[in-house]
Amino acid sequence: MLISRVQLAGFLDDEFMTEGLSEDVAKVFITWLIERAERLAECEKNPVLLKLKLERWATKGRAIRKILVLWEIEGQRANSHQL
């Protein structure tokens, strides 16, 4: 099942999702999020529940982004493990 651009808006239209990340890391991260969303869309047939779960994934994605930003800062990788 293909997931629509509208359903992915929480990942693709949120500039904060990749803010502070290098281009390579941002591409991998967004691709990973989209793959998770596609898997979720395959399993969840109820559109209301799918929307809620995708919103939750967008929130999780923003939290994961913080860890990735810390990971990319030279000498700060130990801090990312604390999160």
N, C-alpha and C positions, 0 to 999 in steps of 0.2 A: 504494500500500500504506500502510495506517495503521500507525503505530507505537504500541505499547501504553504505558500509564502506567508499568508496571513497567520497561520498557526505558528510559524517560526519567527514571527515579529519580535517576540520577547528576547530572542537570541540575536537576530540580525539587525534590528533597529535600535538596539541599546548600545550607544557608543561606550558607555562605562564597561561593558562586557569585555572589551579588549584594551581599554585605556592603560597605558603603561607597559604593555606587552610588546615585544619585538614582533615584526611582521610574521616571521616563521612560526613563533609560538602561538600567536593569535590565530593563524590559519589552522594549525593543528587543533587548537582548543575549540574553535567554532565547528570544525568538522566533527570532532568528538561529540559535541553537544547535539549537533544535527543527527548524528547516528543514533544517539540515545533517544532523541525525539521520534525518529522513524520507528525504532523498536517499540516504543511506547504506543505509537499510533497503530501498529500491527496488532497489539494485544488489547487495547482499549477501544471498544466499539461505541461506547456512549460518548457523544461529542461534548457534553457538558463536563463529564469527568475527565475527558482528554484535555480540555482547556485548562481545568484546574491543575491537573498533573503537569502540564507543560509550563504553567506559571510557577509551580513549585521548582521545576527544573531550572527555570530562568533565575530564580532566587538562589538556588544552589550554585548555579554557574557564576553568579556574581561573587559568592563566597570563595569558590575555587579560584577565581581570577585573582583575589587578594593573595592567595598562597603562591600562585604563579608569578606575580609581581615580586614578591619577596624572594622567590627562587632565582629570578633573573638578576637581582641586585648582587653584585660581586661581594662576596664575603658575608652575605646575609642568609645563606641557605639554611643555616641552623635555625634561624627564626621561623622559617616556613614549616619546619617539623613541629614546632610548638603548637601551631594552629591545628 
